[in-house]
């Protein structure tokens, strides 16, 4: 499972002693609705559903602007609430740490039978699990066959409806948690909110402080979980508590917190995926030498099928890779969609090491192009995602199909819809060559990805450290292979293959590793059709030749088809 991780922002006021403090009841009644609405409109990913002006998009979402989101929202609150009335500060907290606090609050409210706006909303959800208002269903919207703009408008209305369970009211459930978190920091970590009130200095808690806060939250969750389970049943949070007990061994939380700070420094979104790496074909023949482990691919095939074959026969089934909206999204009701569960390997009976990867995503580019139609990001708030379930509360990659037939129900691997899905608006199912889609996804992963390996990085062997680099290298090779197969259909001309083998043999005889020269007369390919000794013309692409694709290791010749220009 993948997840989209974003920073969570807390809002505090400057107290009479000069230090930050939570809003009191009077503050909440006067300013609470403005604060909640501002966070809902401008914080990632909820802002995806907002009607932002071009200027707001530039200021809020542009990459390369350190702390861009918290600066923007801080300035927006100052515009809406004069500092002469109340002086507010916006504080960055890693979303994974914020989620742990929400879990702590849920347990504490239940065990101590406390009533507040947050506990009221959570109680309604916990007591009505089989009719969960956060079980979002977008299928009817997709089936209606609306144009894309209208479809997205209705989709975002669904997310807004779900978010407002936590953001509506003078003292919203979100604001209740916000104040409780500030109060927790004042009591248990007082140095965090003391000193310089400059938002950037204050907000940057630092990884060590953030992890210290998380450690205390984990201790409370573990200590009180039995009492919570006695009231609610062990199926809630039970599987999450077990890996939390081994947090100092698996290092997953530490690594995600570090990634969140990296994303914050460049104002980018962060996608997480926890999954088992699989062997995929990345060159022309399907044998052990041509199979490599990939972090991810949108091509799904049976074990004995070759990519070229299923592509030529149009048997590639659309595949949508699931995402969560944060590390612990789905923790209560949908652990099959919870990234933390996959990154800590609780779904695996084998001793296979848990792995995953992170993608840094340009927020502005997503809002404008959906990163070239590769992703569908849910606009559900992290506080809501904790209690959500189903196919549509979380984010996912889009799936590609070369078939866009009206009223056709198409099966999509990764979406549990028995009879398939109809999506004429192109929200999840985009009209695109499936191998071109796979190529773009692999390129995106290779350029923006970072592997996450379970365990302490400092204790990893050189081979384990090299493993991460090899995975990203394999992603580049997969993208290249998909491109070659897409432009090809028949096996390459034998004379070209013999040419490669001949020069490789000569190089081995001379014990040199000089680059194999590109076949004379083919430098301008693929601008024109080239005939060879065999009956079928062959397509060679010089930029692939220069990359070493053809003469790396064993001879790896792509398939080819006649080219007409």
N, C-alpha and C positions, 0 to 999 in steps of 0.2 A: 504494500500500500504506500502511496505517496501522500505527502502532505504539503500544504502551502503555509509556510511560517511567516509571520509578520510581527512587527513590534506591537506591544500593547502599551498604551499611554495612560498614566494615572494623572489626575488633576488634584492638586493640593492648594491650600491658601497659606499666605504668610500670617502667622499668628502674632499675638501681642508681644511675645518674647523674641520675635525676629526669626524664629524657626518655622519650618513648614508644619502644617497640621491638617487634619481632615476637615471637611466642611461640616458645620453643625446643622441642626434641623432648620434653623432660620435661613441659613445660606442656601440649603437645598430647596426650600420652598420658594426662595426668591430667584435663584439662578440655576437650579437643578435641571430644569427642562432645556434651557439654552445650552448648558454644558453637554447633556446627553445627546441632543440633536446635532451639535457640532461634531462630536466624536462619531456619531452614526453616519454623518454625511461625508466626512473627510478622511477617516482612518481607513487604511487598507486592511481587508479587501472590500469593506462595505462601500467605499467610495466608487467602486466599479458600477454600482447601481445608481449613482447620483448624476445629476445633470450638471456637470462641471463646465465652467467657461474655459476657453482656450488659455486664458491667463492663469486660471486656477490649476489647470493641468500642468502647465509649465512649472509653476512654483511648487506644486505639491508632489509631482510624480517624476520629474526629470532625474535621470541617474547622474551620478557624479557629484551630487549635492549632499555632503555629509549631514546627517540628522535632519534632512529636508522635511520629513513629515512632522516631527515634533515642533520644529521652528514655525512651520506654516500654521499648525493648529494653535500654537501658543499666540501667534500674532492675530489669528482670527478671533480667539477668545478676548483678546485685548480690545479688538474693534467692537465686539458685541457687549462686553461688560467693562466699563471704565475702571481703571486702576484706582480711581478715587473712591469707588464703591467697595471693591475687594481686589486684592492683589493675588492673582493666580499664577501657578507654575505648572508646566507640563513635564512629567517625568517618564523617561523611557524605562520599560521593564521587558526583558525577553518574554515572549508569549508563552514559552514552555514553563517559565517560573510562575507567570500569572495563572496559567491553567492549574498548576499544583495548588496555588492558593484557593482557587475556586473549588477544587476537590476538597481541600481542607475545610472550607466554609460549609460545603454541603454536609460533610461528616459531622462537623461541630454543631450545626443547626439541628441536625436530626438527633444526635446523641443528647444534646442539652435542651432539646425541644424549644429552640429559639424561634421567634417570629420576626420577620423583617421582609421587605419587598423581594429580596432574592429568594429566601426560603419559601415564600408564598408561591412564586413561579415554579421553583423546583419541585415543590410538593405536588402541584397540579400535574407535572410531567411524570413524576415517579409513581403517582397513584393511578395513572392512566396510560400505562406503558404500551398497551396494544392499540391505542388510538392517539399516539404521540403527535402533538401538533407540530413537532419538528421533523416528522417523517414527510419531507417535501417530495411531491410527485410532479415532475415536469412533463411526463408522457402525454397527458391530454393537450397541453400547449403545442407540443411537437406534432401530434397527430392532426391538429386542426389545419395544418398546411398554410399557415400565415406567412407573410413576407418576413424577412429576417428582423427588421427593425421592430415590427409589431410583436414578433415572438420574444425578442429580448426584453421588450417593455413589460410583457406579461410575466416573464421569468423573474425579472428583478422585483416585480410586485410581490411575487411569492416569497422571495428572500426578505424583502422589507417587512412583510407580515410576520414572518418568523422572528426577525430581529427585534421587532417592536414588543414582543413578549418581555424582552429584557430592557428596552430603552424607553418605553412609554411611561408617562407619569411625572409628576413633580419630583418625586424621589423614586427613580426607576430602580429596577433590580441591578442594572449595571452600576448605577451611582452608589447603591448600597454596598456592593462589593468594592468599588473604588475607595469609599470612605473606610471600610473595614481593613483594606490593604494598607492604606496610609496609617491608620491607627496601629496596625500590626508592626509596621516599620518603626513608628515612634516608640513603641514599647519594647520590641525585641531587637531592633537594629537602629538605635537612636542616632548614630553617627552618620547614617545615610542621608538624613534630612536636615543635618545641621551644617553651618558654614556658608559658603558662597551660594547665593541664590540665583546666580546666572544659570539659565536652563541647560546650556550645554555642559557646563562643569558639573552641575548638580545631577543632571540626568544620566551622565555616564557613570553608572555605578561601578563599572569594571567587572570583568569576568569573575574574579575571585569573590567579590562581594555578592554578586548575583548567585554564585554557586553556594555560598554560605547561607544565603536566604533559602535557597532550594533545599539544602540539607536539613534545615530546621523544619521545613514544611513536610519533607518526606518522613522525618522521624515522627511527627504528629500523625500523619496518615497511617503509618504502620502501627503505631501504638493504639489508635482508636478504631482501626478497621474492624476488629472483632465485634465491638459494640455496634458498629454500623451494620455489619452483616447479620447480627442477631435480630435487628429490626427489619432489614430490607432483603436479606438473603445474600448468600455468598456469590451469586452470579453477577452482582453489581460490584465492580471494582476488584473482585477477588483475583482475577488473572493479571490485573495491573499491579497489585501490591507485591506479588511474588518477585518480579524483576526489579521493583523499586528497592527491595531488600538487598539486592546485589548491585545497586547503582555504582558503588565504588569499584566494582569489578568490570561491569560492562561499559562504563564511561559514555554511554549513549547521550545522556542528558548534558554532560559536560561538552561533548562535541557539538551538539545542536545549539547550545548557548553560544559557543564560540562562533558558529556559523551565523547566528542572528546578529552578533556584533559586527561581523564582516559585512553582512547585507546592509546594516544600518549605516556603516561608514560610506557606502556608495548609494544609499537610498534605493535599494533594489528589493524586490520580493524574493522570497526563498522557497523553492519547491523541495520537498523531501520525499524520497521513496525508500521504503524498506522492503527488500525482496531478495529472493535467492537468485544468484547469478546463474544463467543458463548458457549452454553451448549453442552457438548459432553459426550458420554457414556464412562465411565472409569472402569466399572466392569461388571460382568457377566449378570445381568438382567437390562433391560431398564426401570427404574422408577426414580422418582425424587431424591431418595436417592443415586442413582448411576450415576447421571448426575452432572458434575462439569464444571465450566468455565475454558476454556483453552485459552492461548494466541495464540496457533496455532497448527494445525495438518494437515497432508497431506491426511487424510481420509475424503472423502466427501460422505455423505449419505443423504437420504431423512429423514424428521423428525421422521417418525414412523419405520424406519428400525433399526435393531440391527446389530452391527458390526459383530458378529459371523455369522449371516445369510448371509449378503452380501459377506463375505469372503468365506464362504463355497460354495456359489453359484457362486463365481467368478464374482461378480457384482461391485467390487470396481473400480470406474473410476479414472484413473490417474489424479492427481491434482498438478499443479505448482503454487506456491505462488509467486506473483509478488513483485519485489523490485525496488526501484529507485536507483540512484547512489549518492544521497545526499538529504538533507532535502528539497530543493526547485527544484530538478530535475523535468522537465515537467511543470514548473510553467507557461510558456507562452502558450503552445499548448496542453498539456495533463495533466490536473489537476486530471483526474481519475487515474493517475499514480504518483501523487505528494504526498509524505509522509506528508508534512506540512498540506495539505488540510484535510487529515484523522485525524491527531493528534489534529487539532483544530476543528474538527467535522463539517466542512462546508458542507459535503455531507449528514448530518443527519438532518431530520426535527424534530426528537424527542429530548427530554431533556436528553437522555442517555449520561452519561459522556464519553468523548473521551479518549481512552487509546491506548497504543501501547507498544512495547517492543524493547529493544536493544540486539543485540548479539555481543559479542566480538569474532573476528575470527582470528585465526592464519594464517597470510599471507603466510608464507612459506609452511605450510601444504596445503593451498588451491592450491598453484601453483603446488604442487607435487601430490596431491590426490583429489583435489577439495573437501577437507574435507570429504573424503570417499564418493564422488559422491552425496553429498547432495545439492550442489549449482552450479549455473552458474552465474558468475559475469561478467557483462559487462565491457569492457575495455575503455569505453567512458569517456573522461575528464569531470570534473564538469562544466567547462565553456561551453562545447558543450551540456551537458545534460539539461541545462536550456531551450534550444530551441528545444529539440528533442521531438518526439512523436512516438506512435506505440507500438507494442508488443515486440520489440526486442532492443530498445535503453536502457532499464533498465535491471537490473539483476533479477533473480528469483531462486526459489528452483527447483531442478530437480523433475520430476514425475516418478513414478515407475509402471511398468506393468509386470505381469508374462507372458504376451504374447509378443513374439518378432517374428512375422511372416513377412517374406519378402514381401515388397510391400503393407503391410497392413496400411491403414490410420486409426489411432487411435485418438478418441476425447480426448482432455486434458482440464479439467476444469481449467480456468484461462488463457487460450490462445484462443483468438477469431479467430479461423480458422474453417470456416463453415463445412468443410468435414473432419476435423481431421488433423493429422500431421504424416508424415512418417520420422522416425529418426533412421535409422539402425546404425548410428555411435554412438548413445548413448550420444548425447550432452545434450539434454533436457529430453528425455525419456530413462531411464535406465532400464535394464533388472534385476528386483529384486522383490522378494516377497513384495507386497504393504504394508503389515502390518509390515514387517521387516523394510521397508523404514520409515514408520510412527513411529516405535519404535526408530530408530536412530535419527530422527528429534526431537522427544520429549525429548530424552536424551540430545541432543545437546542444546536444548533450556533451559532445566532445569539446565544444568551445566554451560552455558555461558550467560544466559539471565538476563536481568534487566528490570522490568516493568516501563513504563512511564505513569504517570497519569496526566491528565490535571489539572492545578491548583497549588496553592502554597503548597508545602509539609509541611511547618511549620504550616499551618492552618488546616491540615487534622486531622480527628479524629483518635482515636486508631483503630477503625474498618476499616477505609480507609487505614491506614498504614499496617494493618494485611492482607488486601486484596491482596497486592502484593506478600507476602510470600505464601499465600494460592494458588495463581495461579501457582507459580513455583512448589509447592508441588503437585498440580494436574497434572502438566506435567510429574513428575516422576511416578505417579500412572498410567497415560495413557500409558507411555512407558512399564511399567510392564504388564498392561492389554493386550496391543497389542502382547507382547511376549507370553503371556499365550494362547491367542486365536490362535495365529499362530501355536502353538504346539498342538492345540486341535481341536476337531471336534464334540464331543458329550457331553452331560451333564455329570457332575461328578457323580460317583457312590453314590447312596443314603446312603449307610452305612457310607461313609466318612463324608457326610453332617450331618448325625445323630450324628456322633462322635463329630463333632465340636459343634453342638447345645447342646449336653449333657454336655460337659465340660464348655461351656459358661454359662449354667444354674447353674451348680455347683459353678462357680466363682461368679455369681451374688448372689447366696444364702449366700456365705461366705463373700460377700461384699469386695472382693479382686479383684485386677486387674493383677494377676499373668499371665505370658505368657502361652499360651496353648501349652502343649508339643507336639512335632511332633509324629505322629502315629508310634508306635513301629514296627520295621521291614522295614520301608520305608526310612531309613536314606541315603541309597545309590542311591536313585532316582535322575535323570532319567536314570541311567546307565543300568537299566534292566526293563522288563515288570513286573508289579505287578498285580496279580489277587485278586479280592475282592469277596464279596458275590454276587454282581450283575454279570450279564453275561459279561459285558464289562470290560476289565482291565482299570485302572485309572493311569494317570500320575500326580504325585505330585512332586514339586521341593522344596527341603529343603530351598534353599536360599530365595525363595519367602515366605515360611512359617515363617522363622526367621524374615523377614521384617515386619510381622504383617498383610500381605495382606489378609489372610484367616479369621482372627478373629478381624478385625477392624470394629467397629460399628455393623451394621447388618451383618449377615453371607454373605460373598462374595466368593462364590466358583466358580472357573473358569470351563469352559468346558474342556473335556478331550477326548483323543482318544487312542487306543492301540498303544503301542510303541514297535517297533521291532529293535533289535540291533544285 
